[in-house]
Amino acid sequence: MEWFPIVAGTFKVLALATGMFFAIKWHYDQGKKEKVMERRAVLRAGGIVAAVFMLSLLGLGLVTFVFARKLGLDLRFP
């Protein structure tokens, strides 16, 4: 039996587990340090993202409507 895949797989699992542990620990520590985050800034950013999404959705609908009209598709409601 080949020994290299066993050793390499074990090393890979240990390295990834160690990296995940320290990444989670770092993010947890950062969250505790900056627990007093600006709620207003988060809400404003969420509102901006929602507004951009709605505008892009409206623009896509408009472009689709114009393109369908140029192709001569029947867009009347029954």
N, CA and C atoms as an extended XYZ file, in Angstrom:
234
Properties=species:S:1:pos:R:3:atomname:S:1:resname:S:1:resid:I:1 pbc="F F F"
N         0.840       -1.176        0.000 N   MET     1
C         0.000        0.000        0.000 CA  MET     1
C         0.885        1.239        0.000 C   MET     1
N         0.455        2.224       -0.737 N   GLU     2
C         1.211        3.471       -0.802 CA  GLU     2
C         1.061        4.241        0.502 C   GLU     2
N         2.125        4.767        1.028 N   TRP     3
C         2.077        5.505        2.289 CA  TRP     3
C         1.936        7.002        2.073 C   TRP     3
N         2.317        7.504        0.893 N   PHE     4
C         2.282        8.942        0.661 CA  PHE     4
C         0.876        9.552        0.747 C   PHE     4
N        -0.157        8.951        0.123 N   PRO     5
C        -1.498        9.564        0.231 CA  PRO     5
C        -1.998        9.629        1.682 C   PRO     5
N        -1.637        8.667        2.486 N   ILE     6
C        -2.061        8.665        3.887 CA  ILE     6
C        -1.377        9.800        4.646 C   ILE     6
N        -0.061        9.930        4.454 N   VAL     7
C         0.682       10.984        5.150 CA  VAL     7
C         0.260       12.355        4.634 C   VAL     7
N         0.143       12.521        3.327 N   ALA     8
C        -0.242       13.813        2.753 CA  ALA     8
C        -1.667       14.186        3.153 C   ALA     8
N        -2.574       13.219        3.149 N   GLY     9
C        -3.953       13.483        3.548 CA  GLY     9
C        -4.050       13.877        5.010 C   GLY     9
N        -3.287       13.191        5.861 N   THR    10
C        -3.276       13.521        7.277 CA  THR    10
C        -2.724       14.927        7.498 C   THR    10
N        -1.631       15.253        6.821 N   PHE    11
C        -1.049       16.587        6.934 CA  PHE    11
C        -2.030       17.650        6.463 C   PHE    11
N        -2.719       17.376        5.355 N   LYS    12
C        -3.680       18.324        4.806 CA  LYS    12
C        -4.824       18.570        5.788 C   LYS    12
N        -5.348       17.515        6.373 N   VAL    13
C        -6.445       17.656        7.331 CA  VAL    13
C        -5.981       18.429        8.552 C   VAL    13
N        -4.802       18.133        9.065 N   LEU    14
C        -4.291       18.848       10.238 CA  LEU    14
C        -4.028       20.324        9.927 C   LEU    14
N        -3.458       20.606        8.774 N   ALA    15
C        -3.179       21.996        8.409 CA  ALA    15
C        -4.474       22.795        8.233 C   ALA    15
N        -5.464       22.204        7.568 N   LEU    16
C        -6.732       22.900        7.377 CA  LEU    16
C        -7.474       23.087        8.696 C   LEU    16
N        -7.448       22.086        9.551 N   ALA    17
C        -8.115       22.204       10.849 CA  ALA    17
C        -7.455       23.287       11.700 C   ALA    17
N        -6.128       23.343       11.692 N   THR    18
C        -5.426       24.378       12.449 CA  THR    18
C        -5.745       25.765       11.894 C   THR    18
N        -5.740       25.910       10.598 N   GLY    19
C        -6.065       27.187        9.971 CA  GLY    19
C        -7.495       27.622       10.266 C   GLY    19
N        -8.431       26.670       10.227 N   MET    20
C        -9.817       27.001       10.533 CA  MET    20
C        -9.971       27.425       11.987 C   MET    20
N        -9.278       26.747       12.891 N   PHE    21
C        -9.359       27.100       14.300 CA  PHE    21
C        -8.884       28.531       14.529 C   PHE    21
N        -7.717       28.870       13.967 N   PHE    22
C        -7.186       30.214       14.188 CA  PHE    22
C        -8.007       31.281       13.460 C   PHE    22
N        -8.595       30.956       12.313 N   ALA    23
C        -9.450       31.918       11.610 CA  ALA    23
C       -10.708       32.210       12.421 C   ALA    23
N       -11.323       31.165       12.962 N   ILE    24
C       -12.520       31.360       13.774 CA  ILE    24
C       -12.175       32.134       15.039 C   ILE    24
N       -11.052       31.786       15.653 N   LYS    25
C       -10.636       32.481       16.882 CA  LYS    25
C       -10.370       33.949       16.599 C   LYS    25
N        -9.708       34.267       15.507 N   TRP    26
C        -9.409       35.650       15.160 CA  TRP    26
C       -10.695       36.446       14.928 C   TRP    26
N       -11.634       35.860       14.165 N   HIS    27
C       -12.887       36.562       13.903 CA  HIS    27
C       -13.687       36.752       15.193 C   HIS    27
N       -13.680       35.773       16.066 N   TYR    28
C       -14.381       35.900       17.339 CA  TYR    28
C       -13.769       37.014       18.181 C   TYR    28
N       -12.443       37.066       18.229 N   ASP    29
C       -11.773       38.116       18.994 CA  ASP    29
C       -12.031       39.501       18.397 C   ASP    29
N       -12.061       39.603       17.076 N   GLN    30
C       -12.354       40.882       16.432 CA  GLN    30
C       -13.775       41.322       16.747 C   GLN    30
N       -14.702       40.384       16.777 N   GLY    31
C       -16.087       40.713       17.090 CA  GLY    31
C       -16.247       41.208       18.510 C   GLY    31
N       -15.490       40.626       19.439 N   LYS    32
C       -15.563       41.077       20.821 CA  LYS    32
C       -14.942       42.461       20.981 C   LYS    32
N       -13.873       42.717       20.233 N   LYS    33
C       -13.180       43.995       20.341 CA  LYS    33
C       -14.037       45.141       19.783 C   LYS    33
N       -14.697       44.902       18.681 N   GLU    34
C       -15.497       45.944       18.039 CA  GLU    34
C       -16.986       45.636       18.162 C   GLU    34
N       -17.408       45.308       19.356 N   LYS    35
C       -18.798       44.928       19.559 CA  LYS    35
C       -19.736       46.116       19.376 C   LYS    35
N       -19.222       47.308       19.663 N   VAL    36
C       -20.041       48.516       19.532 CA  VAL    36
C       -19.913       49.019       18.088 C   VAL    36
N       -20.538       48.293       17.171 N   MET    37
C       -20.468       48.663       15.756 CA  MET    37
C       -21.582       49.651       15.447 C   MET    37
N       -21.340       50.514       14.548 N   GLU    38
C       -22.320       51.527       14.182 CA  GLU    38
C       -23.524       50.868       13.504 C   GLU    38
N       -24.627       50.807       14.240 N   ARG    39
C       -25.840       50.212       13.687 CA  ARG    39
C       -26.370       51.047       12.525 C   ARG    39
N       -26.241       52.339       12.655 N   ARG    40
C       -26.720       53.226       11.603 CA  ARG    40
C       -25.960       53.007       10.295 C   ARG    40
N       -24.649       52.804       10.404 N   ALA    41
C       -23.846       52.578        9.198 CA  ALA    41
C       -24.223       51.254        8.538 C   ALA    41
N       -24.493       50.243        9.345 N   VAL    42
C       -24.885       48.943        8.792 CA  VAL    42
C       -26.241       49.052        8.095 C   VAL    42
N       -27.183       49.756        8.719 N   LEU    43
C       -28.493       49.928        8.097 CA  LEU    43
C       -28.401       50.748        6.819 C   LEU    43
N       -27.559       51.775        6.825 N   ARG    44
C       -27.383       52.584        5.619 CA  ARG    44
C       -26.785       51.744        4.490 C   ARG    44
N       -25.791       50.935        4.806 N   ALA    45
C       -25.177       50.087        3.779 CA  ALA    45
C       -26.188       49.081        3.244 C   ALA    45
N       -26.998       48.512        4.126 N   GLY    46
C       -28.036       47.585        3.680 CA  GLY    46
C       -29.057       48.263        2.794 C   GLY    46
N       -29.431       49.493        3.138 N   GLY    47
C       -30.364       50.249        2.311 CA  GLY    47
C       -29.800       50.567        0.943 C   GLY    47
N       -28.519       50.906        0.910 N   ILE    48
C       -27.878       51.205       -0.379 CA  ILE    48
C       -27.835       49.958       -1.251 C   ILE    48
N       -27.500       48.825       -0.654 N   VAL    49
C       -27.461       47.568       -1.415 CA  VAL    49
C       -28.850       47.231       -1.940 C   VAL    49
N       -29.879       47.396       -1.109 N   ALA    50
C       -31.244       47.114       -1.547 CA  ALA    50
C       -31.669       48.069       -2.672 C   ALA    50
N       -31.302       49.345       -2.559 N   ALA    51
C       -31.654       50.312       -3.596 CA  ALA    51
C       -30.956       49.992       -4.915 C   ALA    51
N       -29.684       49.650       -4.855 N   VAL    52
C       -28.947       49.292       -6.077 CA  VAL    52
C       -29.553       48.045       -6.705 C   VAL    52
N       -29.930       47.074       -5.880 N   PHE    53
C       -30.555       45.854       -6.400 CA  PHE    53
C       -31.871       46.177       -7.094 C   PHE    53
N       -32.705       47.007       -6.472 N   MET    54
C       -33.995       47.348       -7.061 CA  MET    54
C       -33.821       48.133       -8.360 C   MET    54
N       -32.867       49.064       -8.381 N   LEU    55
C       -32.624       49.830       -9.612 CA  LEU    55
C       -32.109       48.934      -10.737 C   LEU    55
N       -31.221       48.004      -10.406 N   SER    56
C       -30.717       47.090      -11.441 CA  SER    56
C       -31.819       46.157      -11.921 C   SER    56
N       -32.706       45.738      -11.008 N   LEU    57
C       -33.839       44.901      -11.408 CA  LEU    57
C       -34.786       45.670      -12.318 C   LEU    57
N       -35.053       46.923      -11.996 N   LEU    58
C       -35.899       47.767      -12.838 CA  LEU    58
C       -35.254       47.986      -14.208 C   LEU    58
N       -33.952       48.250      -14.215 N   GLY    59
C       -33.240       48.436      -15.478 CA  GLY    59
C       -33.253       47.185      -16.338 C   GLY    59
N       -33.068       46.033      -15.715 N   LEU    60
C       -33.108       44.776      -16.466 CA  LEU    60
C       -34.492       44.533      -17.051 C   LEU    60
N       -35.525       44.835      -16.274 N   GLY    61
C       -36.890       44.687      -16.789 CA  GLY    61
C       -37.150       45.607      -17.968 C   GLY    61
N       -36.669       46.844      -17.856 N   LEU    62
C       -36.849       47.802      -18.945 CA  LEU    62
C       -36.104       47.357      -20.207 C   LEU    62
N       -34.872       46.915      -20.050 N   VAL    63
C       -34.091       46.445      -21.201 CA  VAL    63
C       -34.758       45.227      -21.831 C   VAL    63
N       -35.267       44.322      -21.016 N   THR    64
C       -35.959       43.139      -21.534 CA  THR    64
C       -37.217       43.543      -22.298 C   THR    64
N       -37.969       44.490      -21.750 N   PHE    65
C       -39.182       44.960      -22.414 CA  PHE    65
C       -38.864       45.594      -23.765 C   PHE    65
N       -37.863       46.457      -23.793 N   VAL    66
C       -37.482       47.123      -25.051 CA  VAL    66
C       -36.989       46.100      -26.068 C   VAL    66
N       -36.181       45.156      -25.626 N   PHE    67
C       -35.652       44.125      -26.525 CA  PHE    67
C       -36.781       43.254      -27.075 C   PHE    67
N       -37.750       42.921      -26.240 N   ALA    68
C       -38.869       42.103      -26.700 CA  ALA    68
C       -39.719       42.873      -27.696 C   ALA    68
N       -39.899       44.183      -27.467 N   ARG    69
C       -40.662       44.997      -28.419 CA  ARG    69
C       -39.936       45.091      -29.762 C   ARG    69
N       -38.605       45.209      -29.730 N   LYS    70
C       -37.829       45.293      -30.981 CA  LYS    70
C       -37.947       43.995      -31.771 C   LYS    70
N       -38.068       42.864      -31.072 N   LEU    71
C       -38.205       41.577      -31.750 CA  LEU    71
C       -39.622       41.334      -32.243 C   LEU    71
N       -40.541       42.196      -31.841 N   GLY    72
C       -41.914       42.062      -32.309 CA  GLY    72
C       -42.726       41.061      -31.503 C   GLY    72
N       -42.363       40.818      -30.273 N   LEU    73
C       -43.125       39.893      -29.438 CA  LEU    73
C       -44.387       40.567      -28.931 C   LEU    73
N       -45.442       39.772      -28.766 N   ASP    74
C       -46.712       40.291      -28.258 CA  ASP    74
C       -46.646       40.332      -26.750 C   ASP    74
N       -46.672       41.555      -26.173 N   LEU    75
C       -46.529       41.709      -24.734 CA  LEU    75
C       -47.827       42.116      -24.058 C   LEU    75
N       -48.964       41.994      -24.745 N   ARG    76
C       -50.232       42.366      -24.147 CA  ARG    76
C       -50.680       41.304      -23.138 C   ARG    76
N       -51.328       41.777      -22.072 N   PHE    77
C       -51.902       40.855      -21.109 CA  PHE    77
C       -53.194       40.288      -21.666 C   PHE    77
N       -53.541       39.042      -21.361 N   PRO    78
C       -54.773       38.442      -21.926 CA  PRO    78
C       -56.017       39.062      -21.386 C   PRO    78
